[in-house]
Amino acid sequence: MILAQKIKTILRDYNHRPWPISTSPWRYYQEWLDLLFLHFQVDYDLLRTLVPAELKIDQHESSCYVSLVAFKMKNIRPRNLPAFPPISDFYEINVRTYIDLDGKKGVYFIHIEASKCLSALVAKKLSGLPYEKSTMLRNTQGYHNLNQERGFRLKTIFAAADEIKIKSSLDTWLTERYCLYLNKPDGIYCFDIHHSEWPLFSVQLQECQLNYTVGDIRLHNENIALTHYSPGVQVLAWNAVMIKPHQR
């Protein structure tokens, strides 16, 4: 009953959205909590090789961005089924970029990791997203991750600072995205999502050891352009819908 009321509250909060909420029934509930956003300006040509040709890369003032987002996924579950913490709760890191397809601005995951093997397998099976297992934890100081197979490493010590009450256009552009694009063998799919407007805080990043390489793009602590922290949002997601079949 508490969750049902919570979902009604989420669905009533929509004035911040750039397009209306889907009228079809939502499919998944989840909570994205304790998020650290690290944003990077990247070269368009290098990024283009990582994104399907059918997707137009979005730009902010002629600049392309990739973001690494570390957070806790909690209570993810299909509609009408309870959450099961051994699978539903895990830490996640995703590396994403920004898409504008016919005016519908969303994100595209270049890389995505989960802290639990079973969670990664189930999430990959249900969503089609390319989840993989990585050794990840969150302690009182920050997020730590080691993906030995890929040579990816993250170690942070950070604290949330002041709330960003007046957001810049870039703050909004990087965070207020209400769909996710996915590349499958038969075409491009889109997941609609909905949540309240992101509460954002500035970050005191005391230490960051970061080494992620995706394609020819290297994400390193020395080239972080902007950071954000958010305590999180409660999220509803819809089934993926094919929007563009691949040309044969």
C-alpha atoms as one frame of an Amber mdcrd trajectory, in Angstrom:
protein
   0.000   0.000   0.000   2.858   2.365   0.816   4.509   1.597  -2.522   1.237
   2.120  -4.402   0.899   5.567  -2.852   4.536   6.296  -3.659   3.967   5.408
  -7.311   0.900   7.650  -7.488   3.034  10.492  -6.143   5.735   9.839  -8.752
   3.195   9.849 -11.584   1.654  13.123 -10.390   5.031  14.880 -10.548   5.507
  15.542 -14.256   5.706  19.296 -14.946   9.498  19.139 -15.305   9.324  16.627
 -18.159  10.052  17.616 -21.773   7.283  15.301 -23.095   4.226  13.589 -21.544
   4.451  10.386 -19.527   3.679   7.246 -21.521   0.019   6.264 -21.372   0.823
   2.529 -21.403   1.322   0.696 -18.081   4.761   1.057 -16.529   6.742  -2.176
 -16.324   9.490  -1.774 -13.685   9.993   0.087 -10.429  13.493   0.917  -9.169
  15.404   3.347  -6.979  18.641   5.055  -8.048  20.381   6.216  -4.874  23.563
   7.948  -3.706  24.752   8.922  -7.176  28.129  10.338  -8.151  28.234  11.818
 -11.663  31.583  12.439 -13.373  31.208  14.254 -16.699  33.744  14.509 -19.526
  33.953  16.507 -22.743  34.960  14.177 -25.573  35.808  14.334 -29.253  32.842
  13.805 -31.567  34.667  11.554 -34.028  35.912   9.263 -31.247  32.445   9.107
 -29.711  30.758   8.472 -33.057  32.513   5.093 -33.353  30.851   3.944 -30.092
  27.268   4.923 -30.933  25.000   3.262 -33.532  24.725   5.244 -36.759  20.933
   5.518 -36.339  21.357   7.603 -33.172  22.158  11.308 -33.370  24.687  12.346
 -30.733  23.350  15.279 -28.736  25.632  18.243 -28.084  25.595  21.096 -25.600
  26.948  24.315 -27.088  28.771  22.262 -29.759  30.423  19.958 -27.187  29.903
  16.210 -26.758  29.858  14.593 -23.335  30.320  11.186 -21.775  29.417  10.613
 -18.123  30.437   7.950 -15.634  27.716   7.417 -13.034  28.253   5.348  -9.873
  25.254   4.599  -7.666  23.215   2.084  -5.707  20.384   0.338  -7.497  17.727
  -0.648  -4.970  14.385  -2.454  -5.044  14.340  -2.998  -8.803  11.412  -5.241
  -9.614   8.813  -5.966 -12.287   5.331  -4.585 -11.781   3.194  -6.773  -9.483
   6.200  -8.651  -8.094   8.121  -7.878  -4.883  11.747  -6.865  -4.828  14.230
  -9.622  -3.939  17.266  -7.919  -2.330  19.911 -10.515  -3.337  19.126  -9.567
  -6.955  17.253  -6.257  -6.665  19.917  -4.351  -4.695  23.393  -3.797  -6.124
  25.946  -1.145  -6.996  26.177  -0.014 -10.593  28.524   2.010 -12.749  27.468
   3.073 -16.205  29.291   5.046 -18.857  26.773   6.909 -20.948  26.479   9.491
 -23.656  23.654  11.726 -24.810  21.262  11.226 -27.718  18.734  13.442 -29.475
  16.529  11.356 -31.736  13.837  13.428 -33.436  13.764  15.788 -30.460  13.521
  13.013 -27.862  16.604  13.456 -25.708  17.864  10.375 -23.918  20.974   8.460
 -22.966  22.887   5.579 -24.517  24.998   3.250 -22.387  28.465   2.614 -23.762
  29.386   0.394 -20.824  27.557  -0.858 -17.731  28.694  -2.819 -14.656  27.005
  -4.360 -11.619  28.503  -5.454  -8.312  26.671  -8.820  -8.200  27.038 -11.572
 -10.758  23.423 -12.748 -10.495  22.105  -9.177 -10.684  24.161  -8.560 -13.815
  22.864 -11.742 -15.451  19.212 -11.072 -14.620  19.386  -7.389 -15.583  21.051
  -8.266 -18.888  18.450 -10.932 -19.634  15.435  -8.756 -18.806  16.591  -5.456
 -20.292  19.027  -6.400 -23.037  21.517  -3.910 -21.609  25.143  -5.123 -21.731
  25.626  -5.597 -17.977  28.790  -7.257 -16.753  30.072  -8.154 -13.291  32.695
  -5.992 -11.638  34.198  -5.772  -8.146  32.511  -2.709  -6.707  31.805  -1.273
  -3.276  30.700   1.903  -1.540  32.253   2.782   1.808  31.849   5.896   3.939
  34.346   7.800   1.783  33.363   6.946  -1.764  32.966   4.427  -4.562  35.603
   1.857  -5.480  35.607  -0.391  -8.525  38.034  -2.780 -10.176  37.226  -4.527
 -13.437  40.299  -6.665 -13.954  39.169  -8.116 -17.266  38.919  -4.681 -18.871
  41.538  -2.906 -16.790  38.989  -0.380 -15.479  39.622   1.227 -12.097  37.821
   3.778  -9.950  38.620   4.973  -6.446  36.944   8.068  -5.033  36.824  10.017
  -1.821  34.085  12.620  -2.002  31.389  14.437  -0.092  28.217  16.162  -1.186
  28.436  19.931  -0.785  25.843  22.646  -1.460  22.551  21.917  -3.155  22.345
  23.334  -6.665  19.120  25.305  -6.337  19.529  27.231  -9.592  20.692  24.784
 -12.248  22.728  25.803 -15.260  21.616  24.731 -18.713  24.427  22.151 -18.653
  23.312  20.769 -15.261  19.857  20.175 -16.697  21.095  18.916 -20.063  23.277
  16.252 -18.427  20.664  14.914 -16.031  17.079  15.513 -17.142  16.767  12.651
 -19.626  13.620  10.548 -19.735  14.445   7.722 -22.097  17.184   5.199 -22.731
  18.237   4.018 -26.175  19.385   0.443 -26.695  21.023  -1.220 -29.685  19.837
  -4.790 -30.375  20.653  -7.070 -33.326  17.366  -6.238 -35.066  17.204  -2.511
 -34.393  17.214   0.457 -32.041  14.912   0.303 -29.020  13.768   2.955 -26.574
  12.849   2.596 -22.889  10.732   5.450 -21.524  11.406   6.311 -17.892   9.914
   8.699 -15.363  11.027  10.181 -12.063  10.951  13.466 -10.203  13.381  16.187
 -11.200  16.898  15.327 -10.055  17.963  16.921  -6.751  21.569  17.927  -7.485
  24.448  18.924  -5.217  27.957  20.101  -5.935  30.750  17.687  -5.006  33.888
  17.973  -2.902  36.039  15.470  -4.790  38.967  14.945  -2.444  40.491  12.011
  -4.329  39.745  10.382  -7.656  41.776   7.624  -9.232  40.045   6.822 -12.479
  41.074   4.863 -15.526  38.376   3.789 -17.987  39.003   3.428 -21.711  36.042
   2.957 -24.055  37.031   2.739 -27.693  39.651   5.450 -28.114  38.193   7.620
 -25.344  40.080   7.610 -22.067  38.237   8.760 -18.962  40.784   9.886 -16.413
  40.704  11.932 -13.220  42.637  14.711 -14.977  39.984  15.346 -17.637  36.811
  15.529 -15.524  34.827  18.535 -16.743  32.043  18.629 -14.131  30.721  16.639
 -11.165  27.329  16.220  -9.525  25.961  14.332  -6.547  22.355  13.296  -6.001
  20.719  11.454  -3.089  18.594   9.815  -5.764  15.188   9.339  -7.330  12.444
   6.716  -7.488  11.986   5.532 -11.053   9.323   3.942 -13.222  10.353   2.322
 -16.502   8.362   1.077 -19.462   8.997  -1.822 -21.818  11.454  -1.261 -24.640
   9.856  -0.346 -27.967  11.595  -0.750 -31.320  11.849   2.617 -33.024  14.255
   1.920 -35.888  14.991  -1.449 -37.495  18.528  -1.922 -38.710  18.955  -1.574
 -42.456  19.975  -4.864 -44.046
